[in-house]
Amino acid sequence: MSGASILSGEMGFAALLRREWLLPVSLATAVIFFLFGDTLFDHLSSPVWFAAIFVGLFGVVLASALSVVRHADRLAERLKEPYGTLILTLTITSIEVMAISAVMTHGENNPTLARDTLFAVVMIILNGMVGLSLLLGAWRRPEQQHNLQGANAYLGLIVPMATLSLVMPTFLAGPDGQHPAAPRQLILGIISVGLYVTFLLLQAGRHRHFFAEEGDAEAQHEIQPRPRGEVLPHTILLFAYMAPVVFLVEQLAHPIDYVIETLNAPTAFGGVVMAVLVATPEAVSAVRASVANHLQRAINIFLGSVLSTIGLTVPAMLAISHIIGNPVTLGLEHENLVMLLLTLAVSIITFSSGRTHLLQGAVHLVLFLAYVLLLFQQ
């Protein structure tokens, strides 16, 4: 190999290291907690130490998740819709499932964790993320357009699946409370997975033009060559960032558990932390797409995220609950139930015309503010 080739390779590696500096940091953090985790968690009673551990872990996990989204966005540019968004939503949903599972298997049983996380994700995305995206996207233009058929397809599944998962269990309480019996768990799991798989067949098959911007609809039908040389590096880096996240999320369960059990924080605290961790990376990507006047891309992100969260997280949590023997409570109650139904109704109205404007974004943000206020009053 010539000296010029070696120099070129070294410069390429140096540029990659500068661009992906977070990956070594994330891997080093995982190694530190693997070797010295027990010692680090022994001093959580100190407020300063607790804050350092919690903020450090949360920051590294969130930054790594944002890097996952960054590489998923690069893949989306090369693979086009809907495949790019599918990669994004499935990877983030995988992080969510691993995060909830880690908290469920640590400390005392928290039967409402999965429900609280699902509800928080729905509120953050359908109100906070949608509101911010529509508000900023419409700030410099009167209206934004999206593919009405795609939004209808998303909401046509989100509404019944959210109702079956978070509303119906409230009215089907058994002898042991709201914990769903094994037959109901099986039926709900089959329904969720079955509908989501059917949706994926529609999204990636004959109706994939539903999820493309109208100007690109014809292009979606054409088979275009994909630059494999550009796809492979982003795919490798995406999974490379996910690897330490799997371990670090499990470590994050320790301070979360400490807050709930020792400091008597509301049980919803764990769910909100998991939801923020999951929703923030997708929120950044959706807001950027909306500001760039790619509203369909933003809709694919936030509605696709809600759908995959309900369609995949609920069956996963039910299966894990059955395996570890810890029951789960899915049904919402009181003000949370009202907020969910109101959010679903407003979302149907918002995306019913194929056009969005400033006022709709403001309404969703007000609903998100109401959710936050109610959270602190519980």
N, C-alpha and C positions, 0 to 999 in steps of 0.2 A: 504494500500500500504506500502511495506517495505521501510526502510530507504535507502537500496541499490538502489531500483527502483527510489525513489525520486532523489537521488544523480545522478543516471545515466541520468534521464530526465533533471536535471539542467545542467549537463555537456554537454548534447546534444544541449540544447538551447543556452548555452554559445558559443559552437563551431559554431552553425548556425549564431549567432549574429556577431561573429568575421568574418565569411566568407561573410555574407551579410550585412556588416556595411553600405554600400551605400544606402540600402533601407530606413532605418530611416532618413538618411540625405536627401534623395530625398523627402520623405513624409514631413519632417520638412520644407524644402524649399517651398513646395507647400502650406503648412499652413501659412507660413510667408507672401507669396505673396497674398494669399487669404484674409488675415486680413489687411495687410498694403500695398497692391499693389499700390493704388492710391497715397499714400504718397511717396513711393519709386520712382515712375515714374515722380513725380513733379519736380525732380532736374536733369533730363537728360541733361540739358544745361551745366552742369558742366562736363568737359571732364573726370576727374578722376572718378566721380560718374557714368557717363555713361559707362566707361570701366569696372568698378567693377560690375555693374548690368549685362551688356551684357556678359562679360566673365564668371561671376558666373552662370547665367542662362544657357548659352550655355554649360558650363562644366558639370553641373548637368544633363542636358538633354542628352548630348552625353554619359556620363558615364552610365546613366540608360539604354540608348539604347544598349550600349556595354554589359550590364548585361543581357538584353533581348536576345542578340545574344549568350551569354555564355550558358544560359539555353536552348536556341533553339539547340545549338550544342550538349548539353547533350541528349536532346530528339532525335536528329538525330542519335546518337550512339545507342540508344535503339530501335528506330522505324525503323532504316535503311532507305536507299534511296528508293523512292523519298520523303517520308513523312517528314523526318527531314528538308530537304531543303524547302519544301512547307511551313512548319511552320515558318521558318526563313523569307522567302520572303514575306509571307502574313502579318506577324506582322510588318516588317519594312515598307511595303507599306501602312499599316494602319497608322503608325506614319507619313508617308509622306503626306497622304491625310489630316490628322488632322492638320498638320503644315501649309500646303498651305491654307486650309480653314480658319485657324485662322488669317493668314495675310490678306487674301482676305476680311474678314469681319471687319477689323480694318482700320481706317483712310480712305484716299482717294482711289478711285478705281485704281487698277493696273492691266489693262487687259492683260499684258504680263507675269504676275507672273507665271501662270501655265506652259506656254510655256518655259519660261526661266529656270524653275526648271526641267522640263522634259529634255530639251536639256543639262543642266548641269549634270544631273544624267547619261544620255547616254554617255557624254564625259568623266566624271569621271570614270565610270565603264568600258566601252568598250575600253578606252584608258589608263587611269591611273591605274585602278585595274587590267585589263587584262595584261597590259605591265609589271607591277611590279610582278604579280604572275608568268608569264611566264619567266621573267628574273631571279628571285630568284630561281624558281623551276628548271630551266635548268642550274644554276650556277655550280652545282656539278654533273650533269649528262648530257650526250650528247643530249638526247631527252626525252620527256615525251609523254605518250600515253593517249588517251581518246577515248570514245565511239563515233564514227563518226555519227552514227544514231541519238544519242541524240543531238549533236551539230547542225546537220542539221534540226532537229525538232524545236529547239529554233530559229535558224536564219531564218527558213522558215516562221515563224510568225513575228519575230522582224522586218524584212525588209519591208514587206507590211504594217504592222501596223504603223511603224514609218513614212513611206512615206505618208500614208493616214492622219496621225495626224499632222505631222510637215512640210510636203512638199506640199501636195495637196492644203491645205487652202490658200497658197500664190498665187496660180493661179486661185482661185475661189472667189476673192474679190467681195463682194456685194455692194449695194448702201451705206452701212454704214462702208465700209472698209473691213478689213479681219475678222471681227466678224462673225462666221458662223451663218446662219439663223437657226431657230428652226427645220425645217425638216432635214437639214444637221446634226445638232447636234444629233438628234434622230437616224439618220441612222448610224453616226459614233459611237455613244454609243452602239447601238445594235451590230454592227460589232465587236467592241473591246471586249465586254463582251462575245458575242457568240463564237468568236475564242478562247478566253482565257479559257472558260469553256470546249470547245472541247479539248483543249490541256490538261487540267487537267484530263479529262476522259482518254486520251491516256497515260498520265504520271503515273496515279495511277491505270490504268487498265491493259489491255492485253500487252501493250508495255512498262511497267515500267522497263524492262531490258535494254531499250535504255539508261537509265539514271544511270545505275550501272556500276562500273568498270568491265572490261571484266572477271576478275577472280572471281567476285562475281555474275555474271549473273545468273548462275544456282541456287545459293542460294536465289535469289530474287523470284524465282518461288515457293519455299517451304514456307509453312505456319509455322512460328516459333512462339513459345509462347513469349509474350511480358511481361516483368517484370513490372506489374502495380504499385507495391509498389515503384519502382524507377521513373516511369513516372509521377505520380501524384504530388510529391513535386516540380519537375522542372516546371510542368505546372502551378501550383499555383504561384510560384515565378515569372515566366515569366509574367503573367497577373498582379501580384503585382507591378512589375517594370513599366509596361505599364500605370497603373492608374495615377501616378503623372506626367508621360510624357505628357499625354493628356492635363493636365491643364498647365504645365510649358511651353509647346510649344506655347500655346495661349498667355502667358505672354511675351514670347520672341518676339512676333509680335510687341510689343510696341517699343522697341529700334530699331528694324529693320525698322519700319515705320518712326521713328524719323530720322534715317539716310537718308532715301529716300526722305522724304518730307521737312525736315528742313535743312539738310546739302547738299541737291541736289546731292546725290550719284546716280550712274547709276541705272536704274530700275531693271537691272539684278542682283543687289546686293542681294535682297531678295531671288531670285531663287537660287543663288549660295550658300547662307547660308543654305537654306533648303536642297539643294543637298548634301552638305558636311555632314550635320547632318544625312541624310539618308544613304549615301554611305559608310561612314567611318566604322560603325560596320560590315557591310558585307565585306568590303575590308580586315579588319583584319582577319576575318574567312577564306576568300578565299585565302589570302596569306599564312596563316598557313597550309591550306590543300595542296597547291601547293608545298610548301617547304617540306612537309612530303611525297611528291610524290603521292598524291591523287588528280591528276589533274581533274578527272571526278567530284569529289566533288566540286572543285573550279569552274568548268564550270557550274555546276548546280546552284551555288550561283550567279555568276555574270551574266550569260545569263538569268537565271530565274528571277533575280532582274530587269533587263531591261524589260523583257517581262511583268512581273506583274506591273511594273510602268506604262508602256504604256497601257496595257490591262485594268487596274483597275483605275488608276489615271485620265486618260482622261475622261471616262464616269462620274466619281465622280465629277470632276471639272465642266463639262458641266451641270450636274444636279444642283450643288450648284450655279453656275452662273445664271441658270434659276430661282432658288428659290429666291436669294437675289437681282436679277435684275441687276447685274453687268456683262457686256459683257466680253468675253475672246477672246484673239487673239492667234491663234495656229500656224500660218504659219511662218517659219523662213525666213530670208532675207539675201542677200548678202553673206558675208564670212561665216556666221553661216550655211547657207544652203549648201555651198560647203563642210564645215567641216563634216557635218552630212553624206552627200553622200559618202565622202571619207572614213569616219570611217566605214560605213556599208560595203563598198567594200573591205577594208582591212580585216575586221572581217571575211568575207566570205572566203577570201584567207587563213587566218590564220588557220581556223578550217576545211579546206576542205580535209585534208589528214589523219586525225586521229593522227597526231604527231605534236608536237610543239618543238621549239628550241629557243636558246638565241636571234637570230637575230629578230625573230618575236616580242619578248617582247620589244626589243629596238625600233622597228618601232612604236609600239603602244605608248610607252613613248614619242617619238618625237612628235607624233600627239597630245598627251596631253599637251606637252609644247607649241605647236603652239596654242592650244585653250586658254591656260592661257595668252599668249602674246597678242592674239587678244582681249581677254576680257579687258585687261588694256588699249587697244588703242581705245575702244569704247567711 
